[in-house]
Structures are given as structure tokens and as C-alpha cells.
Amino acid sequence: MPKYYCDYCDTFLTHDSPSVRKTHNGGRKHKENVRMFYQVCFFYYIYGNLSLITPFLVCYIIYFCIFSGSNYRAVPF
């Protein structure tokens, strides 16, 4: 039986059953990953190409440093 892959969490679930998927999708970490995914997508939509923007500005605007994986503001304001 194939494993279920969650694109947002970048992980495989051990069992591919509806109850396991429902439990995973209701989890705190999964919801946070989904929120961050759409927040970054919104940022791309608003500001365009990220290569024109410094990484620190990206970290400040989305309040999460996607380059270091840490949960803090990179620019202290």
C-alpha cells in the first residue's frame, strides 16, 4: 500500500487511511505549514520576484525566516 505524501509538511504518512489523513490535517504543525505556504504565495503575488528583494526584507514581511527555518523576526523594528 502506498504512503500518503503531504506537500505542505514534506513528509510521508505511514498509513494511507482517511482517519490518519484527517488527524494529520487537523494537527498544529500541518496548519502552520499550510498558513506559511499561502503567506509566501501571497508575498510572491504582491511583491513579484524574490530575487529583487533582500532575504532580510522577506523575513521581516512574513514574520518567519524561510532562509534559516527559525521563528523570529530577522529585522528588529
Secondary structure, DSSP 8 states (H G I E B T S, - for coil): ---EEETTTTEEESS--HHHHHHHHTSHHHHHHHHHHHHHHHHHHHH--GGGS-HHHHHHHHTSBTTTTBSS-SS--
